Amino acid sequence: MQLLANENFPLLSIKLIRQAGYDIASITEDSPGIEDIEVLTRAVNEQRIILTFDRDYGELIYRLRKPSPRGVIYLRFRPCTPEEPAAIWLNLLQTEGLQFEGRFTVVERDQIRQRPLP
């Protein structure tokens, strides 16, 4: 599974996800300041799942009908620590029945919702 962390995803969490053995590229490290559409295009071209705290990807994909990446995981809360997003992501991987490819996943503190990508 290849991931792309949006610029708002904490660098410490990116490093923890890498240490756990996952292939994760980082907008913060590679191309800070690019627009959401450029992040989306990169994710599509590299076949990566986007990790983000930014709800704009739903609008780009569903309303504006931009190409869909392999998946989107939208964390819809403010993290308490820079490590928390990594811990949540790694816990999500252990959740039976969740599939991230081909899905727009919204993660809140008390629920997870998924919708198929177009």
Wavefront OBJ file of the C-alpha trace (Angstrom):
o trace
v 0.000 0.000 0.000
v 1.454 3.326 -1.087
v 0.452 6.474 0.780
v 0.755 10.216 0.165
v 0.615 12.453 3.230
v -0.870 15.854 2.542
v 1.014 18.895 3.829
v -1.209 19.109 6.910
v -0.248 15.599 8.052
v 2.335 15.787 10.884
v 5.899 14.913 9.919
v 6.380 12.875 13.088
v 3.423 10.666 12.100
v 4.886 10.244 8.617
v 8.152 9.043 10.141
v 6.313 6.623 12.454
v 4.349 5.165 9.536
v 7.617 4.692 7.617
v 9.175 2.990 10.636
v 6.220 0.595 10.624
v 7.247 -0.418 7.095
v 4.828 1.529 4.894
v 5.694 3.412 1.705
v 4.600 6.971 2.459
v 5.524 10.041 0.418
v 5.181 13.456 2.011
v 4.100 16.732 0.439
v 5.778 18.545 3.359
v 9.119 16.976 2.450
v 8.832 16.866 -1.357
v 6.776 19.831 -2.523
v 5.450 22.098 0.231
v 2.958 24.731 -0.790
v 1.465 22.966 -3.813
v -2.277 23.201 -4.409
v -4.718 20.418 -3.531
v -5.305 19.650 -7.210
v -1.562 19.038 -7.619
v -1.571 16.702 -4.608
v -4.517 14.859 -6.126
v -2.777 14.607 -9.506
v 0.364 13.227 -7.883
v -1.650 10.643 -5.947
v -3.402 9.565 -9.154
v -0.145 9.354 -11.135
v 1.687 7.428 -8.401
v -1.371 5.323 -7.446
v -1.218 6.415 -3.805
v -3.832 6.738 -1.064
v -4.030 10.288 0.294
v -3.826 10.854 4.057
v -5.208 14.281 4.925
v -6.969 16.563 7.377
v -8.350 18.581 4.431
v -11.971 18.090 3.369
v -11.414 19.706 -0.036
v -10.601 16.376 -1.666
v -14.244 15.347 -1.422
v -15.251 18.432 -3.378
v -12.519 17.915 -5.974
v -13.450 14.287 -6.539
v -17.243 14.227 -6.194
v -18.409 17.735 -7.128
v -15.728 18.819 -9.601
v -15.248 15.257 -10.915
v -11.453 15.315 -10.873
v -9.703 11.945 -11.296
v -9.816 9.724 -8.234
v -6.681 8.548 -6.469
v -6.350 4.994 -5.208
v -8.095 6.126 -2.017
v -8.537 9.026 0.391
v -8.398 8.874 4.168
v -9.756 12.113 5.586
v -9.098 12.480 9.299
v -11.888 14.776 10.448
v -10.585 15.963 13.814
v -7.732 17.964 15.269
v -4.956 15.674 16.507
v -3.964 15.977 20.161
v -0.311 15.159 19.414
v 1.835 14.879 16.261
v 2.010 11.106 16.840
v -1.739 10.554 17.081
v -2.483 10.387 13.320
v 0.074 7.586 12.900
v -1.410 5.654 15.821
v -4.909 6.026 14.395
v -3.779 4.982 10.907
v -1.982 1.906 12.217
v -5.073 0.987 14.281
v -7.295 1.394 11.227
v -5.228 -1.239 9.453
v -6.216 -3.697 12.187
v -9.950 -2.998 11.787
v -11.650 -5.937 10.181
v -13.752 -5.172 7.137
v -12.149 -1.839 6.237
v -10.846 -1.498 2.715
v -9.066 1.721 1.738
v -8.446 1.244 -1.963
v -11.292 2.594 -4.060
v -12.840 4.331 -1.044
v -13.128 7.796 0.433
v -12.782 7.123 4.153
v -13.819 9.701 6.754
v -12.356 9.042 10.185
v -13.853 10.822 13.176
v -13.062 10.145 16.804
v -16.229 8.094 17.280
v -16.984 6.708 13.817
v -15.621 5.717 10.419
v -17.572 6.203 7.202
v -16.646 4.986 3.737
v -17.943 5.857 0.315
v -16.874 4.319 -3.004
v -14.746 6.545 -5.214
v -16.149 7.256 -8.672
l 1 2 3 4 5 6 7 8 9 10 11 12 13 14 15 16 17 18 19 20 21 22 23 24 25 26 27 28 29 30 31 32 33 34 35 36 37 38 39 40 41 42 43 44 45 46 47 48 49 50 51 52 53 54 55 56 57 58 59 60 61 62 63 64 65 66 67 68 69 70 71 72 73 74 75 76 77 78 79 80 81 82 83 84 85 86 87 88 89 90 91 92 93 94 95 96 97 98 99 100 101 102 103 104 105 106 107 108 109 110 111 112 113 114 115 116 117 118
